[in-house]
């Protein structure tokens, strides 16, 4: 956020803020000091986006979750569609440097998360992960996170033994 915000304030009519934000994602995803093995870029994407166009964050995120859950009934779509929606958002706002940033961010994220995406899609195909029947399920219920339908097993709900209490002597 800070380097992108600085570039935005220092050079408001130049594309430097978008370049800095895209470079932050690339550096996050492929850090030299971790042998080019890093994150997926969602956090630096939103940091850069907040610095470039704060209005876009709640709008594209809410629209992405709504489309992902309501349209696709899919957790991965709900998680990633907001990022993809920044492309038409900046096209609509007629900001070419930011369009390039949104395309670069989406590409970097997709490439960095290709293994997780593959595992996720395989689990969806096999039925191990259920679709999202409603927004309530997206908000963190047990079935959304585990793909488990129904109530947890009784053994899962049993209280754990307190290690401080000694068993009674016979």
Backbone as ProteinMPNN parsed JSONL, in Angstrom:
{"seq_chain_A": "XXXXXXXXXXXXXXXXXXXXXXXXXXXXXXXXXXXXXXXXXXXXXXXXXXXXXXXXXXXXXXXXXXXXXXXXXXXXXXXXXXXXXXXXXXXXXXXXXXXXXXXXXXXXXXXXXXXXXXXXXXXXXXXXXXXXXXXXXXXXXXXXXXXXXXXXXXXXXXXXXXXXXXXXXX", "coords_chain_A": {"N_chain_A": [[0.822, -1.199, 0.0], [1.843, 1.319, 0.897], [4.188, 2.054, -0.766], [2.864, 2.138, -3.267], [0.871, 4.028, -2.83], [2.462, 6.261, -2.35], [3.684, 6.577, -4.898], [1.401, 7.142, -6.367], [0.57, 9.594, -5.283], [2.856, 11.169, -5.714], [3.353, 11.093, -8.511], [0.802, 11.694, -10.068], [-0.299, 11.674, -12.68], [1.014, 9.768, -14.083], [1.845, 6.324, -14.937], [3.072, 5.052, -12.808], [2.215, 4.189, -10.236], [0.592, 1.971, -10.76], [2.505, 0.293, -11.858], [4.263, -0.053, -9.691], [2.511, -1.344, -7.898], [1.928, -3.731, -9.302], [4.486, -4.803, -9.397], [4.891, -5.265, -6.688], [3.139, -7.398, -6.237], [4.306, -9.356, -7.891], [6.798, -9.584, -6.606], [5.94, -10.543, -4.15], [4.814, -13.0, -4.843], [6.97, -14.353, -6.012], [9.508, -14.342, -4.387], [12.955, -13.631, -4.216], [14.601, -14.307, -2.039], [13.349, -16.514, -0.972], [13.692, -18.529, -2.709], [12.1, -18.118, -4.98], [9.588, -18.965, -4.235], [6.631, -18.162, -3.177], [3.742, -16.356, -2.007], [0.321, -16.012, -3.125], [-0.611, -13.591, -3.929], [-2.908, -12.14, -3.255], [-3.161, -10.44, -0.978], [-1.173, -8.303, -1.443], [-2.327, -7.425, -3.8], [-4.824, -6.311, -3.013], [-3.825, -4.349, -1.306], [-2.422, -2.652, -3.092], [-4.579, -1.971, -4.71], [-6.218, -0.569, -2.931], [-4.635, 1.709, -2.63], [-4.581, 2.734, -5.217], [-7.277, 2.937, -6.177], [-9.53, 3.308, -4.006], [-12.351, 3.099, -3.932], [-13.005, 1.009, -5.581], [-12.527, -1.347, -4.208], [-14.578, -2.244, -2.184], [-16.729, -2.453, -3.962], [-16.028, -4.181, -6.177], [-15.295, -6.443, -4.729], [-17.631, -7.156, -3.253], [-19.372, -7.574, -5.414], [-18.028, -9.67, -6.666], [-18.166, -11.741, -4.732], [-20.932, -12.036, -4.619], [-21.504, -12.862, -7.269], [-19.925, -15.19, -7.37], [-21.016, -16.817, -5.31], [-23.845, -16.578, -5.63], [-24.214, -16.903, -8.434], [-22.384, -18.909, -9.458], [-22.222, -20.638, -7.333], [-19.922, -21.4, -5.959], [-16.988, -21.699, -4.079], [-14.335, -21.053, -4.832], [-14.775, -19.36, -7.018], [-16.153, -17.309, -5.704], [-14.09, -16.335, -4.158], [-12.203, -15.377, -6.006], [-13.394, -13.866, -8.081], [-13.836, -11.151, -7.594], [-11.307, -10.003, -7.937], [-10.954, -10.398, -10.676], [-13.009, -8.793, -11.624], [-11.996, -6.255, -11.421], [-10.803, -5.642, -13.8], [-12.868, -5.017, -15.837], [-13.858, -2.895, -14.32], [-11.823, -0.905, -14.302], [-11.63, -0.547, -17.058], [-14.11, 0.598, -17.555], [-13.752, 2.941, -16.144], [-11.896, 4.137, -17.704], [-9.021, 3.924, -17.502], [-6.103, 3.13, -18.511], [-3.538, 2.262, -17.504], [-4.207, 1.173, -15.032], [-5.902, -0.843, -15.882], [-4.056, -2.505, -17.09], [-2.64, -3.164, -14.766], [-4.635, -4.611, -13.351], [-4.996, -6.778, -15.087], [-2.402, -7.872, -15.019], [-2.249, -8.519, -12.272], [-4.324, -10.42, -12.013], [-3.373, -12.398, -13.743], [-0.888, -13.07, -12.544], [-1.833, -14.02, -10.059], [-3.443, -16.206, -10.862], [-1.561, -17.874, -12.128], [0.205, -18.365, -9.974], [-1.439, -19.741, -8.229], [-2.13, -22.082, -9.459], [-1.718, -24.823, -8.817], [-3.198, -25.207, -6.428], [-5.68, -24.547, -7.459], [-6.073, -26.633, -9.24], [-6.219, -28.879, -7.497], [-8.469, -28.122, -6.026], [-10.466, -28.069, -8.043], [-10.471, -30.784, -8.747], [-11.392, -31.942, -6.365], [-13.931, -30.824, -6.305], [-15.066, -32.007, -8.578], [-15.032, -34.691, -7.828], [-16.885, -34.728, -5.85], [-16.189, -34.371, -3.265], [-16.076, -31.818, -2.26], [-18.775, -29.758, -1.641], [-21.195, -27.764, -3.452], [-22.036, -24.288, -2.964], [-24.918, -23.698, -1.351], [-26.127, -21.345, -0.454], [-25.735, -17.856, 0.545], [-25.339, -17.843, 3.275], [-23.992, -20.221, 3.749], [-21.562, -19.577, 2.611], [-20.524, -17.798, 4.44], [-19.032, -19.092, 6.389], [-19.903, -21.502, 7.585], [-19.91, -24.827, 8.939], [-20.256, -26.838, 6.946], [-19.436, -25.538, 4.613], [-16.705, -25.111, 4.94], [-15.674, -27.669, 5.227], [-16.924, -29.365, 3.478], [-18.608, -31.211, 4.467], [-21.716, -32.667, 5.073], [-24.465, -32.171, 7.184], [-24.611, -32.77, 10.752], [-21.783, -32.423, 13.001], [-19.889, -35.278, 14.064], [-20.612, -37.069, 17.113], [-18.361, -37.666, 18.613], [-16.652, -35.658, 17.806], [-17.697, -33.515, 19.114], [-17.365, -33.958, 21.79], [-16.149, -32.923, 24.963], [-12.736, -32.049, 25.489], [-10.326, -33.841, 27.417], [-9.233, -32.502, 30.484], [-5.97, -31.629, 31.018], [-4.951, -30.791, 33.445], [-6.374, -31.881, 35.485], [-6.254, -34.607, 37.647], [-6.844, -38.122, 37.248], [-9.296, -39.971, 39.212], [-8.209, -41.796, 42.079], [-8.049, -45.327, 42.516]], "CA_chain_A": [[0.0, 0.0, 0.0], [2.604, 2.56, 1.081], [4.903, 2.478, -1.983], [1.908, 2.449, -4.332], [0.233, 5.305, -2.47], [3.473, 7.304, -2.571], [3.798, 6.781, -6.341], [0.139, 7.755, -6.818], [0.58, 11.002, -4.865], [4.026, 11.857, -6.289], [3.197, 11.176, -9.966], [-0.609, 11.338, -10.274], [-0.671, 11.508, -14.091], [1.892, 8.753, -14.673], [1.413, 4.956, -14.597], [4.024, 4.459, -11.861], [1.536, 3.509, -9.128], [0.184, 0.653, -11.245], [3.736, -0.493, -12.02], [4.712, -0.403, -8.336], [1.565, -2.321, -7.342], [2.147, -5.013, -9.987], [5.796, -5.306, -8.949], [4.712, -5.781, -5.326], [2.535, -8.727, -6.346], [5.334, -10.254, -8.434], [7.768, -9.821, -5.538], [5.287, -11.368, -3.127], [4.625, -14.348, -5.375], [8.245, -14.976, -6.4], [10.603, -13.66, -3.69], [14.292, -14.195, -4.452], [15.139, -14.852, -0.794], [12.665, -17.774, -0.661], [13.875, -19.365, -3.901], [10.969, -17.849, -5.871], [8.422, -19.691, -3.745], [5.947, -17.214, -2.296], [2.299, -16.42, -1.845], [-0.501, -15.991, -4.327], [-0.727, -12.199, -4.334], [-4.189, -11.501, -2.94], [-2.953, -9.331, -0.034], [-0.604, -7.122, -2.105], [-3.283, -6.924, -4.795], [-5.764, -5.407, -2.358], [-3.076, -3.188, -0.825], [-2.239, -1.761, -4.237], [-5.884, -1.493, -5.154], [-6.631, 0.485, -1.979], [-3.86, 2.917, -2.909], [-4.894, 3.238, -6.556], [-8.698, 3.288, -6.309], [-10.194, 2.716, -2.844], [-13.765, 2.837, -4.2], [-13.165, -0.264, -6.291], [-12.386, -2.504, -3.313], [-15.848, -2.826, -1.725], [-17.645, -2.726, -5.072], [-15.64, -5.396, -6.909], [-15.297, -7.57, -3.801], [-19.019, -7.557, -3.008], [-19.909, -8.123, -6.665], [-17.378, -10.963, -6.88], [-18.746, -12.727, -3.815], [-22.311, -12.258, -5.057], [-21.461, -13.672, -8.497], [-19.37, -16.504, -7.043], [-21.959, -17.603, -4.51], [-25.173, -16.586, -6.231], [-24.22, -17.385, -9.806], [-21.655, -20.163, -9.659], [-22.318, -21.474, -6.127], [-18.591, -21.971, -5.883], [-16.117, -20.975, -3.163], [-13.189, -20.489, -5.558], [-15.295, -18.228, -7.785], [-16.439, -16.232, -4.751], [-12.802, -15.838, -3.676], [-11.372, -14.766, -7.044], [-14.109, -13.068, -9.071], [-13.631, -9.73, -7.305], [-10.066, -9.577, -8.582], [-11.205, -10.351, -12.121], [-13.914, -7.678, -11.919], [-11.277, -4.98, -11.495], [-10.493, -5.364, -15.208], [-13.924, -4.158, -16.414], [-13.997, -1.673, -13.524], [-10.885, 0.104, -14.807], [-12.016, -0.246, -18.431], [-15.226, 1.53, -17.443], [-13.223, 4.222, -15.642], [-10.963, 4.597, -18.745], [-7.689, 4.093, -16.911], [-5.348, 2.043, -19.131], [-2.467, 1.72, -16.644], [-4.852, 0.348, -14.025], [-6.376, -2.044, -16.578], [-2.86, -3.355, -17.196], [-2.388, -3.667, -13.412], [-5.639, -5.631, -13.034], [-4.679, -7.954, -15.893], [-1.175, -8.457, -14.465], [-2.565, -9.114, -10.971], [-5.118, -11.636, -12.246], [-2.486, -13.388, -14.351], [0.052, -13.529, -11.515], [-2.564, -14.824, -9.085], [-3.862, -17.469, -11.485], [-0.383, -18.721, -12.32], [0.751, -18.759, -8.668], [-2.362, -20.632, -7.519], [-2.566, -23.139, -10.385], [-1.743, -26.127, -8.143], [-4.358, -25.215, -5.538], [-6.863, -24.55, -8.301], [-6.208, -27.99, -9.776], [-6.697, -29.734, -6.405], [-9.834, -27.696, -5.731], [-11.36, -28.545, -9.104], [-10.575, -32.238, -8.636], [-12.26, -32.233, -5.224], [-15.306, -30.477, -6.703], [-15.532, -33.039, -9.519], [-15.225, -35.967, -7.132], [-17.982, -34.58, -4.902], [-15.641, -34.183, -1.915], [-16.498, -30.475, -1.865], [-20.127, -29.461, -2.105], [-21.397, -26.4, -3.916], [-22.565, -23.39, -1.941], [-26.347, -23.512, -1.581], [-26.608, -20.004, -0.118], [-24.745, -16.934, 1.092], [-25.088, -18.255, 4.66], [-22.945, -21.237, 3.72], [-20.29, -18.918, 2.302], [-20.062, -17.011, 5.573], [-18.182, -19.809, 7.322], [-20.496, -22.615, 8.298], [-19.139, -26.069, 8.976], [-20.312, -27.56, 5.679], [-18.674, -24.823, 3.603], [-15.273, -25.283, 5.145], [-15.249, -29.065, 5.195], [-17.648, -30.14, 2.488], [-19.36, -32.214, 5.227], [-23.139, -32.337, 5.21], [-25.062, -32.667, 8.422], [-24.027, -32.376, 12.017], [-20.53, -33.082, 13.335], [-20.005, -36.518, 14.832], [-20.662, -36.864, 18.567], [-16.986, -37.696, 19.127], [-16.046, -34.359, 17.531], [-18.272, -32.522, 20.012], [-17.068, -34.303, 23.176], [-15.135, -32.036, 25.525], [-11.412, -32.644, 25.646], [-9.933, -34.08, 28.808], [-8.421, -31.43, 31.048], [-4.718, -32.219, 31.45], [-4.618, -30.342, 34.786], [-7.12, -32.677, 36.484], [-5.782, -35.972, 37.729], [-7.949, -39.081, 37.355], [-9.493, -40.421, 40.6], [-7.421, -42.965, 42.507], [-8.898, -46.46, 42.858]], "C_chain_A": [[0.867, 1.264, 0.0], [3.4, 2.95, -0.164], [3.955, 2.857, -3.134], [1.239, 3.788, -4.072], [1.191, 6.471, -2.698], [3.581, 7.61, -4.066], [2.548, 7.477, -6.893], [0.109, 9.24, -6.492], [1.691, 11.789, -5.566], [3.875, 12.095, -7.786], [1.76, 10.817, -10.353], [-0.996, 11.076, -11.733], [0.182, 10.471, -14.811], [1.431, 7.36, -14.224], [2.251, 4.289, -13.505], [3.341, 3.712, -10.709], [1.108, 2.111, -9.543], [1.399, -0.259, -11.409], [4.254, -0.953, -10.663], [3.819, -1.487, -7.734], [1.742, -3.7, -7.985], [3.481, -5.63, -9.567], [5.71, -5.865, -7.532], [4.098, -7.174, -5.345], [3.556, -9.734, -6.851], [6.388, -10.579, -7.37], [7.22, -10.686, -4.421], [5.17, -12.821, -3.591], [5.939, -15.076, -5.626], [9.422, -14.276, -5.73], [11.936, -14.385, -3.904], [14.794, -14.908, -3.206], [14.413, -16.106, -0.308], [12.672, -18.694, -1.883], [12.658, -19.305, -4.826], [9.714, -18.631, -5.499], [7.706, -18.797, -2.736], [4.462, -17.44, -2.23], [1.585, -16.404, -3.174], [-0.797, -14.573, -4.791], [-2.011, -11.492, -3.979], [-3.983, -10.295, -2.002], [-2.281, -8.13, -0.706], [-1.506, -6.568, -3.206], [-4.225, -5.924, -4.143], [-5.059, -4.195, -1.748], [-2.853, -2.172, -1.929], [-3.547, -1.161, -4.71], [-6.423, -0.401, -4.225], [-5.904, 1.795, -2.249], [-4.262, 3.551, -4.239], [-6.328, 3.748, -6.655], [-9.488, 2.653, -5.163], [-11.662, 2.376, -3.068], [-13.977, 1.46, -4.82], [-13.167, -1.466, -5.351], [-13.739, -3.038, -2.833], [-16.782, -3.205, -2.876], [-17.28, -4.031, -5.775], [-15.648, -6.62, -5.997], [-16.721, -8.07, -3.555], [-19.643, -8.168, -4.265], [-19.311, -9.498, -6.943], [-17.944, -12.051, -5.995], [-20.175, -13.058, -4.246], [-22.356, -13.139, -6.304], [-20.975, -15.081, -8.185], [-20.337, -17.39, -6.3], [-23.302, -17.712, -5.216], [-25.216, -17.185, -7.618], [-23.595, -18.756, -9.981], [-21.802, -21.147, -8.505], [-20.989, -22.192, -5.86], [-17.697, -21.087, -5.022], [-14.947, -20.317, -3.895], [-13.638, -19.271, -6.371], [-15.59, -17.045, -6.865], [-15.155, -15.564, -4.279], [-12.078, -15.022, -4.734], [-12.096, -13.818, -7.995], [-13.951, -11.569, -8.834], [-12.37, -9.194, -7.947], [-10.28, -9.436, -10.092], [-12.095, -9.171, -12.503], [-13.216, -6.321, -11.937], [-10.903, -4.635, -12.937], [-11.615, -4.542, -15.852], [-14.134, -2.86, -15.627], [-13.079, -0.579, -14.069], [-11.118, 0.41, -16.288], [-13.134, 0.793, -18.439], [-14.744, 2.925, -17.014], [-12.214, 4.844, -16.607], [-9.583, 4.929, -18.176], [-6.804, 2.946, -17.398], [-4.241, 1.449, -18.255], [-3.063, 0.802, -15.58], [-5.454, -0.917, -14.628], [-5.211, -3.025, -16.699], [-2.506, -3.955, -15.83], [-3.354, -4.792, -13.06], [-5.385, -6.908, -13.828], [-3.438, -8.647, -15.355], [-1.457, -9.152, -13.14], [-3.336, -10.414, -11.138], [-4.255, -12.747, -12.824], [-1.509, -13.95, -13.327], [-0.633, -14.411, -10.484], [-2.916, -16.197, -9.653], [-2.676, -18.407, -11.657], [0.158, -19.232, -10.979], [-0.155, -19.746, -7.935], [-2.83, -21.8, -8.387], [-2.625, -24.505, -9.727], [-2.951, -26.244, -7.218], [-5.66, -25.266, -6.344], [-7.126, -25.953, -8.858], [-6.757, -28.947, -8.723], [-8.145, -29.399, -6.079], [-10.814, -28.228, -6.772], [-11.536, -30.053, -9.058], [-11.497, -32.634, -7.487], [-13.711, -31.877, -5.535], [-15.876, -31.549, -7.62], [-15.852, -34.347, -8.821], [-16.387, -35.909, -6.139], [-17.5, -34.406, -3.469], [-15.991, -32.8, -1.363], [-17.864, -30.202, -2.463], [-20.184, -28.044, -2.653], [-21.987, -25.583, -2.775], [-24.048, -23.152, -2.192], [-26.84, -22.101, -1.294], [-25.46, -19.151, 0.402], [-24.403, -17.31, 2.534], [-23.976, -19.292, 4.711], [-21.586, -20.628, 3.409], [-19.697, -18.246, 3.529], [-19.359, -17.824, 6.645], [-18.827, -20.936, 8.082], [-19.632, -23.852, 8.145], [-19.121, -26.764, 7.62], [-19.522, -26.861, 4.581], [-17.193, -25.12, 3.735], [-14.817, -26.716, 4.962], [-15.875, -29.87, 4.08], [-18.519, -31.202, 3.126], [-20.802, -31.764, 5.325], [-23.662, -32.917, 6.504], [-24.3, -32.169, 9.64], [-22.691, -33.067, 12.245], [-20.793, -34.343, 14.161], [-19.98, -36.209, 16.324], [-19.258, -36.845, 19.153], [-16.286, -36.363, 18.908], [-16.528, -33.3, 18.517], [-17.964, -32.812, 21.477], [-16.0, -33.367, 23.711], [-13.813, -32.778, 25.695], [-11.107, -32.83, 27.128], [-9.028, -32.955, 29.271], [-7.125, -32.035, 31.578], [-4.322, -31.829, 32.878], [-5.281, -31.205, 35.861], [-6.624, -34.112, 36.468], [-6.956, -36.93, 37.838], [-8.092, -39.56, 38.814], [-8.684, -41.699, 40.876], [-8.382, -44.104, 42.857], [-8.374, -47.179, 44.071]], "O_chain_A": [[0.648, 2.171, -0.803], [3.298, 4.099, -0.593], [4.23, 3.795, -3.883], [1.062, 4.59, -4.989], [0.79, 7.532, -3.176], [3.572, 8.777, -4.46], [2.649, 8.31, -7.794], [-0.321, 10.053, -7.31], [1.489, 12.937, -5.962], [4.223, 13.166, -8.284], [1.525, 9.744, -10.909], [-1.936, 10.324, -11.988], [0.075, 10.318, -16.028], [0.707, 7.237, -13.236], [2.144, 3.08, -13.303], [3.858, 2.691, -10.257], [1.244, 1.165, -8.767], [1.321, -1.454, -11.127], [4.639, -2.111, -10.503], [4.315, -2.438, -7.129], [1.71, -4.717, -7.294], [3.582, -6.846, -9.403], [6.39, -6.84, -7.212], [4.491, -8.037, -4.559], [3.667, -10.835, -6.312], [6.817, -11.727, -7.254], [7.951, -11.47, -3.816], [5.403, -13.751, -2.819], [6.01, -16.294, -5.468], [10.253, -13.678, -6.415], [12.015, -15.607, -3.782], [15.356, -15.999, -3.303], [14.832, -16.705, 0.683], [11.779, -19.523, -2.064], [12.242, -20.32, -5.385], [8.88, -18.923, -6.356], [8.123, -18.69, -1.583], [3.977, -18.562, -2.376], [2.156, -16.735, -4.213], [-1.196, -14.374, -5.939], [-2.196, -10.338, -4.367], [-4.577, -9.24, -2.223], [-2.777, -7.014, -0.554], [-1.454, -5.377, -3.512], [-4.411, -4.819, -4.651], [-5.648, -3.117, -1.682], [-3.066, -0.975, -1.735], [-3.612, 0.015, -5.067], [-7.014, 0.576, -4.686], [-6.488, 2.87, -2.114], [-4.278, 4.775, -4.364], [-6.572, 4.849, -7.151], [-10.056, 1.574, -5.332], [-12.172, 1.443, -2.447], [-15.01, 0.826, -4.605], [-13.754, -2.499, -5.674], [-14.025, -4.213, -3.064], [-17.538, -4.171, -2.771], [-18.137, -4.897, -5.949], [-15.974, -7.719, -6.445], [-16.983, -9.27, -3.64], [-20.359, -9.165, -4.184], [-20.014, -10.395, -7.407], [-18.178, -13.168, -6.456], [-20.578, -14.221, -4.237], [-23.165, -14.064, -6.379], [-21.542, -16.057, -8.675], [-20.473, -18.573, -6.61], [-23.836, -18.809, -5.381], [-26.157, -17.905, -7.952], [-24.192, -19.654, -10.576], [-21.544, -22.34, -8.662], [-20.939, -23.39, -5.582], [-17.652, -19.872, -5.21], [-14.604, -19.167, -3.619], [-12.94, -18.258, -6.401], [-15.303, -15.901, -7.218], [-15.136, -14.359, -4.028], [-11.396, -14.057, -4.392], [-11.436, -13.023, -8.664], [-13.936, -10.796, -9.792], [-12.351, -8.069, -8.446], [-9.834, -8.464, -10.702], [-11.949, -8.612, -13.589], [-13.784, -5.34, -12.418], [-10.707, -3.464, -13.262], [-11.342, -3.46, -16.372], [-14.54, -1.846, -16.195], [-13.518, 0.552, -14.274], [-10.832, 1.522, -16.732], [-13.112, 1.742, -19.222], [-15.265, 3.945, -17.466], [-11.726, 5.949, -16.366], [-9.059, 6.03, -18.338], [-6.76, 1.894, -16.76], [-4.037, 0.235, -18.273], [-2.483, -0.237, -15.263], [-5.512, -1.952, -13.963], [-5.361, -4.22, -16.444], [-2.117, -5.12, -15.747], [-2.936, -5.819, -12.527], [-5.544, -8.007, -13.295], [-3.413, -9.873, -15.242], [-0.963, -10.254, -12.903], [-3.032, -11.405, -10.474], [-4.392, -13.908, -12.437], [-1.32, -15.164, -13.246], [-0.083, -15.435, -10.077], [-2.71, -17.221, -9.001], [-2.776, -19.599, -11.366], [0.527, -20.4, -10.864], [0.324, -20.513, -7.1], [-3.833, -22.439, -8.068], [-3.515, -25.289, -10.053], [-3.645, -27.261, -7.222], [-6.615, -25.94, -5.96], [-8.273, -26.394, -8.932], [-7.656, -29.737, -9.011], [-8.96, -30.299, -5.877], [-11.863, -28.771, -6.427], [-12.634, -30.554, -9.303], [-12.295, -33.562, -7.623], [-14.625, -32.56, -5.075], [-17.028, -31.956, -7.467], [-16.815, -35.03, -9.168], [-16.824, -36.947, -5.643], [-18.314, -34.304, -2.551], [-16.178, -32.63, -0.158], [-18.078, -30.398, -3.659], [-19.32, -27.221, -2.352], [-22.387, -26.13, -1.747], [-24.405, -22.47, -3.152], [-27.868, -21.691, -1.833], [-24.364, -19.647, 0.664], [-23.267, -17.107, 2.962], [-23.122, -19.256, 5.597], [-20.564, -21.116, 3.893], [-18.475, -18.14, 3.64], [-19.105, -17.298, 7.728], [-18.336, -21.304, 9.149], [-18.73, -23.896, 7.309], [-18.069, -27.234, 7.188], [-18.987, -27.53, 3.697], [-16.509, -25.355, 2.738], [-13.673, -26.951, 4.575], [-15.398, -30.961, 3.767], [-19.113, -32.016, 2.419], [-21.076, -30.603, 5.628], [-23.325, -34.043, 6.868], [-23.462, -31.271, 9.556], [-22.473, -34.172, 11.747], [-21.799, -34.443, 14.863], [-19.399, -35.211, 16.75], [-18.989, -36.092, 20.089], [-15.434, -35.966, 19.703], [-15.846, -32.299, 18.735], [-18.274, -31.985, 22.334], [-15.047, -33.045, 23.001], [-13.782, -33.97, 26.004], [-11.575, -32.069, 27.975], [-8.154, -32.508, 28.528], [-7.161, -32.864, 32.487], [-3.449, -32.467, 33.466], [-4.816, -31.259, 36.999], [-6.576, -34.755, 35.419], [-7.967, -36.594, 38.456], [-7.115, -39.553, 39.563], [-8.514, -42.551, 40.004], [-9.434, -43.853, 43.444], [-8.967, -48.166, 44.507]]}, "name": "protein", "num_of_chains": 1, "seq": "XXXXXXXXXXXXXXXXXXXXXXXXXXXXXXXXXXXXXXXXXXXXXXXXXXXXXXXXXXXXXXXXXXXXXXXXXXXXXXXXXXXXXXXXXXXXXXXXXXXXXXXXXXXXXXXXXXXXXXXXXXXXXXXXXXXXXXXXXXXXXXXXXXXXXXXXXXXXXXXXXXXXXXXXXX"}
